[in-house]
Amino acid sequence: QVQLVESGGGLVQPGGSLKLSCTVSGHIFSINTMGWYRQAPGKQRELVATVTSGGSKKYADSVEGRFTISRDNGKNTMFLQMNSLKPEDTAVYYCKIEPLLGIVSWGQGTQVTVSS
C-alpha cells in the first residue's frame, strides 16, 4: 500500500518562506507524476505544481516565480519551496502521486497559514 506523508507546514508572516516535504512509502511504479495541491476554506482543491519522474515541472500561474517544486527519486521524496508567501497562499497543502501504472494516492495534508 502506498502512503504519502507531508510535513513542513506552519504559520509564517507575509513575505516569508516555508519548505514542504512529501515522503512516499510502498511500491511505486517508477514512471510517475508527483504534485502539490492546495485547498483553502470554502474553495475547491487546486493544483499548485507538478513534477514528473523525468524532471518536467509545471506551476500554477499564481505561484510561478515564487514556488519551486523538486523531487529526490532515490529517497521517494518531493519538496515545495515556497517564497514570498502571501495571505492568499493560506490553505491545506496536499501531495499526490500518479503512477503511469497503478492508482493515484494522496497525502493527508499539511496546513500553511500566512498571516501577520
Summary of the structure (lengths in Angstrom):
residues: 116
radius of gyration: 13.5
end to end distance: 40.1
largest distance: 43.9
contacts: 341
relative contact order: 0.33
helix: 5%
strand: 53%
